[in-house]
Amino acid sequence: MKAIRVHKFGGSEVMKLEQIQDLTPGKKQLKIEVKAIGVNPVDTYIRAGIYPIKPDLPYTPGKDAAGIIAEVGSEVKHRKVGERVYICGSVSGSYAEALICEEDQAYSLPVNISFSAGAALGVPYSTAAFALNYRAYALPGETLLIHGASGAVGVAAIQIAKANGMQVIGTAGTEHGLKLIKDQGVIAALNHNTENYLDAIEELTDGLGVDVILEMLANVNLAKDLKLLAKYGRVVVIGNRGTVEIDPRDTMGKNVSILGMSLFSASAKELNQIHAAIKAGLIDGRYKPIIHSEIPLTDATKAHDLVLLNGVNGKIILIP
């Protein structure tokens, strides 16, 4: 079988498509015939060697995919060969023609959802749900600001928040991105490349501020976020690419909170709850992943370069 392999940490060019030995699942594992692969920014951080958790070299990148169960281990109880599934987490890595995952890393893919859409679910939708429901404890009627709302996690967060009865304000940096989030039903779409674009928040919230902020680039926005929050507001840091200086007094007067999050720290129980809700939202149409582009697995380097660019809206998918 063919798979992307990384033999040393570095730029996207360190990823090489190689022929490797076929995979065999363990007793409680599944072998998945991969039909589509989701590319996430965290994949690039791991490949570059700057993520806190580093895999042993060589390794195959990727956490997300969708496909068909090709083989099950002898102690697998709840999955069978031929099932359509999407994957959130993998033992062997997802940038390949086949992968190995644990039984509880595979989730049923409804028949109305394509494999490409399925590959867009794992990290983006579970990250958005974990941030909103398990870190911010976001409530119906609250106002949410999403920085970078046109990306895969941002779109997922809009859909989840709206389904939960929240008012959503989103930011994007291109006309296409602004149109996308308007089409998703935000009450306001703000261009974060426009000077003083955050001044609109006061009028949009009648001077009260937003209750929850999902922050995709904390090193740029966190200090400003603290001034935008309502009393008892919460900002959840989902993404960050450097250090930032804040004034702690901005947290004190309104009793606001800065909350970090990592999907890797979610418990098995929390993940099962999250993915049960995702499945329900897929079936009834509340959740609809947005695909930016489908790229051949042979061009994985292009996908890694693309996923970090400003103005990339929706999910980048690799096709084996």
C-alpha positions as CSV (number, residue, x, y, z in Angstrom):
1,M,0.0,0.0,0.0
2,K,1.0,3.6,-0.5
3,A,1.4,6.1,2.4
4,I,3.0,9.5,3.1
5,R,6.0,9.0,5.3
6,V,8.0,11.6,7.3
7,H,11.6,10.5,8.2
8,K,12.6,13.9,9.7
9,F,10.8,16.9,11.0
10,G,10.8,20.0,8.8
11,G,9.0,21.7,5.9
12,S,6.3,20.2,3.8
13,E,8.9,18.7,1.5
14,V,9.9,16.1,4.1
15,M,6.7,14.2,3.3
16,K,7.3,11.5,0.8
17,L,4.9,9.0,-0.8
18,E,6.2,5.5,-0.3
19,Q,5.2,1.9,-0.8
20,I,4.9,0.3,2.7
21,Q,3.9,-3.0,4.0
22,D,0.2,-3.8,4.3
23,L,-1.4,-3.2,7.7
24,T,-3.0,-5.7,10.0
25,P,-5.3,-4.7,12.8
26,G,-4.8,-5.8,16.4
27,K,-7.4,-7.5,18.5
28,K,-9.4,-4.4,19.3
29,Q,-8.5,-2.5,16.1
30,L,-10.0,-1.8,12.7
31,K,-8.4,-1.6,9.2
32,I,-10.0,1.1,7.1
33,E,-9.9,1.4,3.4
34,V,-9.4,5.1,3.1
35,K,-11.5,7.1,0.6
36,A,-10.8,10.6,1.8
37,I,-8.4,12.3,4.3
38,G,-8.9,15.5,6.3
39,V,-5.9,17.9,6.5
40,N,-5.7,19.9,9.7
41,P,-3.3,22.7,10.7
42,V,-2.1,20.6,13.6
43,D,-0.8,18.1,11.1
44,T,1.6,20.7,9.9
45,Y,2.8,21.6,13.4
46,I,3.5,18.0,14.2
47,R,5.4,17.5,10.8
48,A,7.5,20.6,11.5
49,G,8.4,19.3,14.9
50,I,7.0,22.3,16.8
51,Y,4.1,20.5,18.4
52,P,4.6,19.5,22.1
53,I,3.8,15.8,21.4
54,K,6.1,14.4,18.7
55,P,5.6,11.0,17.1
56,D,8.5,8.5,16.7
57,L,10.1,8.8,13.3
58,P,9.3,7.7,10.6
59,Y,5.6,8.2,10.8
60,T,2.5,8.7,8.6
61,P,0.7,12.0,9.3
62,G,-3.0,12.6,9.9
63,K,-5.8,12.1,12.3
64,D,-8.9,12.4,10.1
65,A,-10.3,10.2,7.3
66,A,-13.4,8.5,6.0
67,G,-13.7,5.1,4.4
68,I,-14.9,1.6,4.6
69,I,-14.0,-1.0,7.3
70,A,-11.9,-3.6,5.5
71,E,-11.0,-5.8,8.4
72,V,-11.8,-6.1,12.1
73,G,-9.8,-7.5,15.0
74,S,-10.9,-10.6,16.9
75,E,-12.2,-8.6,19.9
76,V,-14.0,-5.9,18.1
77,K,-17.6,-5.8,19.2
78,H,-19.5,-3.0,17.6
79,R,-18.1,-2.7,14.1
80,K,-18.2,-4.9,11.0
81,V,-16.6,-5.2,7.7
82,G,-18.2,-3.0,5.0
83,E,-19.4,-0.2,7.3
84,R,-19.0,3.4,6.2
85,V,-17.1,5.3,8.9
86,Y,-15.3,8.5,9.6
87,I,-12.1,8.5,11.7
88,C,-11.1,10.9,14.5
89,G,-7.7,9.6,15.6
90,S,-5.5,6.9,14.1
91,V,-2.9,4.4,15.2
92,S,-1.0,4.3,11.9
93,G,-1.8,7.8,10.4
94,S,-4.4,8.7,7.9
95,Y,-2.4,10.0,4.9
96,A,-2.5,6.5,3.3
97,E,-4.5,4.1,1.2
98,A,-5.4,2.3,4.4
99,L,-5.1,2.9,8.1
100,I,-5.4,1.2,11.5
101,C,-7.4,2.7,14.3
102,E,-8.9,1.7,17.6
103,E,-12.5,0.7,17.6
104,D,-13.5,3.8,19.5
105,Q,-11.8,6.1,17.0
106,A,-14.3,5.1,14.2
107,Y,-17.7,6.6,14.0
108,S,-20.7,5.7,11.7
109,L,-20.9,7.8,8.6
110,P,-24.6,8.4,7.6
111,V,-25.4,7.4,4.0
112,N,-26.4,11.0,3.1
113,I,-22.8,12.2,3.8
114,S,-20.0,11.8,1.2
115,F,-16.6,10.4,2.2
116,S,-15.0,13.8,1.6
117,A,-17.5,15.4,3.9
118,G,-16.9,12.6,6.4
119,A,-13.1,13.3,6.3
120,A,-13.9,16.9,7.2
121,L,-15.7,16.0,10.5
122,G,-13.2,14.5,13.0
123,V,-11.0,17.3,14.3
124,P,-12.9,20.4,13.1
125,Y,-16.4,19.4,14.5
126,S,-15.1,17.7,17.7
127,T,-12.8,20.7,18.4
128,A,-15.7,23.2,17.9
129,A,-18.0,21.1,20.1
130,F,-15.4,20.5,22.8
131,A,-14.5,24.3,22.9
132,L,-18.2,25.4,23.0
133,N,-19.8,22.8,25.2
134,Y,-17.1,21.4,27.4
135,R,-14.7,24.4,27.9
136,A,-16.9,27.5,27.5
137,Y,-20.1,25.9,28.6
138,A,-21.8,28.1,26.0
139,L,-25.6,28.6,26.6
140,P,-28.6,29.2,24.4
141,G,-29.2,33.0,23.9
142,E,-25.5,33.9,24.4
143,T,-23.5,35.8,21.8
144,L,-20.5,34.1,20.3
145,L,-17.6,35.7,18.4
146,I,-15.5,33.4,16.2
147,H,-12.2,34.7,14.9
148,G,-11.4,33.0,11.6
149,A,-15.0,31.7,11.2
150,S,-14.5,30.7,7.5
151,G,-12.0,27.9,8.3
152,A,-13.1,24.3,8.9
153,V,-13.3,24.7,12.7
154,G,-15.0,28.1,12.4
155,V,-17.7,26.8,10.1
156,A,-18.3,23.8,12.4
157,A,-18.6,26.2,15.3
158,I,-21.1,28.4,13.6
159,Q,-23.3,25.4,12.8
160,I,-23.1,23.9,16.3
161,A,-23.7,27.3,18.0
162,K,-26.7,28.1,15.9
163,A,-28.2,24.7,16.5
164,N,-27.7,25.4,20.2
165,G,-29.6,28.7,20.0
166,M,-26.7,31.1,20.1
167,Q,-26.2,34.4,18.3
168,V,-23.0,34.2,16.2
169,I,-20.7,36.9,14.9
170,G,-17.9,35.8,12.6
171,T,-14.7,37.2,11.1
172,A,-13.0,36.4,7.8
173,G,-10.4,38.1,5.7
174,T,-11.7,37.8,2.1
175,E,-15.0,38.5,0.3
176,H,-15.5,34.8,-0.4
177,G,-14.9,34.0,3.3
178,L,-17.3,36.7,4.4
179,K,-20.0,35.4,2.0
180,L,-19.5,31.9,3.2
181,I,-20.1,32.8,6.9
182,K,-23.1,35.0,6.0
183,D,-24.5,32.0,4.2
184,Q,-24.0,30.0,7.4
185,G,-26.3,32.4,9.2
186,V,-24.1,34.7,11.3
187,I,-25.8,37.9,12.5
188,A,-22.7,39.8,11.4
189,A,-19.6,39.0,9.2
190,L,-16.6,41.3,10.0
191,N,-13.6,41.7,7.8
192,H,-10.6,41.3,10.1
193,N,-8.4,43.0,7.5
194,T,-10.3,46.2,8.0
195,E,-9.0,48.8,10.5
196,N,-11.1,49.0,13.7
197,Y,-13.3,46.1,12.6
198,L,-14.0,45.1,16.2
199,D,-15.6,48.5,16.9
200,A,-18.8,47.0,15.5
201,I,-19.1,44.6,18.5
202,E,-20.3,47.3,20.8
203,E,-23.3,48.1,18.6
204,L,-24.0,44.5,17.8
205,T,-24.2,43.6,21.5
206,D,-25.9,46.8,22.8
207,G,-22.7,47.7,24.6
208,L,-22.7,44.5,26.7
209,G,-19.9,42.6,24.9
210,V,-19.9,39.0,23.7
211,D,-20.3,36.1,26.0
212,V,-17.9,33.6,24.3
213,I,-15.0,34.0,21.9
214,L,-13.4,31.2,20.0
215,E,-9.9,32.3,19.3
216,M,-8.0,30.7,16.4
217,L,-4.9,33.0,16.5
218,A,-4.4,34.1,20.2
219,N,-1.0,35.6,19.6
220,V,-2.7,38.3,17.4
221,N,-6.1,38.7,19.1
222,L,-6.1,37.7,22.8
223,A,-5.4,41.1,24.3
224,K,-8.2,42.6,22.2
225,D,-10.5,39.8,23.0
226,L,-10.5,40.5,26.7
227,K,-11.8,44.0,26.1
228,L,-14.7,42.6,24.0
229,L,-16.1,40.2,26.6
230,A,-19.3,40.7,28.5
231,K,-19.4,40.1,32.3
232,Y,-18.4,36.5,33.0
233,G,-17.4,36.1,29.4
234,R,-15.0,33.3,28.3
235,V,-12.4,33.2,25.5
236,V,-11.3,29.7,24.4
237,V,-7.9,29.5,22.8
238,I,-8.1,27.0,20.0
239,G,-5.1,28.2,17.9
240,N,-1.9,30.1,18.6
241,R,1.4,30.7,16.8
242,G,3.4,32.7,19.3
243,T,3.5,34.8,22.5
244,V,1.2,37.7,23.4
245,E,1.2,40.4,26.1
246,I,-2.0,41.0,27.9
247,D,-3.1,43.2,30.8
248,P,-4.5,40.9,33.5
249,R,-6.7,43.8,34.7
250,D,-8.8,43.2,31.7
251,T,-9.9,39.8,33.2
252,M,-10.7,41.2,36.6
253,G,-13.4,43.8,36.4
254,K,-15.8,41.6,34.5
255,N,-14.7,38.3,36.0
256,V,-13.8,36.9,32.5
257,S,-11.9,33.7,31.9
258,I,-9.2,32.6,29.4
259,L,-9.6,28.9,28.7
260,G,-7.1,26.7,26.8
261,M,-8.2,23.6,25.1
262,S,-6.7,20.5,23.4
263,L,-8.9,17.9,21.8
264,F,-6.3,15.3,22.8
265,S,-7.2,15.9,26.5
266,A,-10.9,15.1,26.0
267,S,-12.0,12.0,27.8
268,A,-13.4,9.0,25.9
269,K,-16.8,9.7,27.5
270,E,-16.7,13.3,26.2
271,L,-15.7,12.2,22.7
272,N,-18.5,9.7,22.5
273,Q,-21.0,12.3,23.5
274,I,-19.6,14.8,21.0
275,H,-19.7,12.3,18.1
276,A,-23.2,11.1,19.0
277,A,-24.3,14.7,18.6
278,I,-22.4,15.1,15.4
279,K,-24.1,12.1,13.9
280,A,-27.6,13.4,14.8
281,G,-26.7,16.8,13.3
282,L,-25.5,15.1,10.1
283,I,-28.7,13.0,9.7
284,D,-31.1,16.0,10.2
285,G,-29.0,18.4,8.1
286,R,-27.9,20.8,10.8
287,Y,-24.2,20.0,10.2
288,K,-22.9,20.3,6.6
289,P,-19.1,20.4,6.2
290,I,-17.7,22.9,3.7
291,I,-15.0,21.5,1.4
292,H,-12.4,23.9,0.1
293,S,-10.6,21.5,-2.3
294,E,-9.8,17.9,-3.0
295,I,-6.2,17.2,-3.7
296,P,-4.5,13.9,-4.7
297,L,-2.5,12.2,-1.9
298,T,0.5,12.5,-4.1
299,D,0.3,16.3,-3.6
300,A,0.2,16.2,0.2
301,T,2.9,18.9,0.3
302,K,0.6,21.3,-1.5
303,A,-2.2,20.6,1.0
304,H,0.2,21.4,3.9
305,D,1.2,24.7,2.3
306,L,-2.4,25.6,1.5
307,V,-3.9,24.8,4.9
308,L,-1.8,27.5,6.6
309,L,-2.6,30.3,4.1
310,N,-5.0,33.2,5.1
311,G,-8.3,33.1,3.2
312,V,-8.5,29.3,2.8
313,N,-12.2,28.7,3.5
314,G,-13.5,25.2,4.4
315,K,-11.7,21.9,4.6
316,I,-8.8,20.6,2.5
317,I,-9.2,17.0,1.6
318,L,-6.7,14.5,0.3
319,I,-7.8,11.7,-2.0
320,P,-5.7,8.5,-2.1
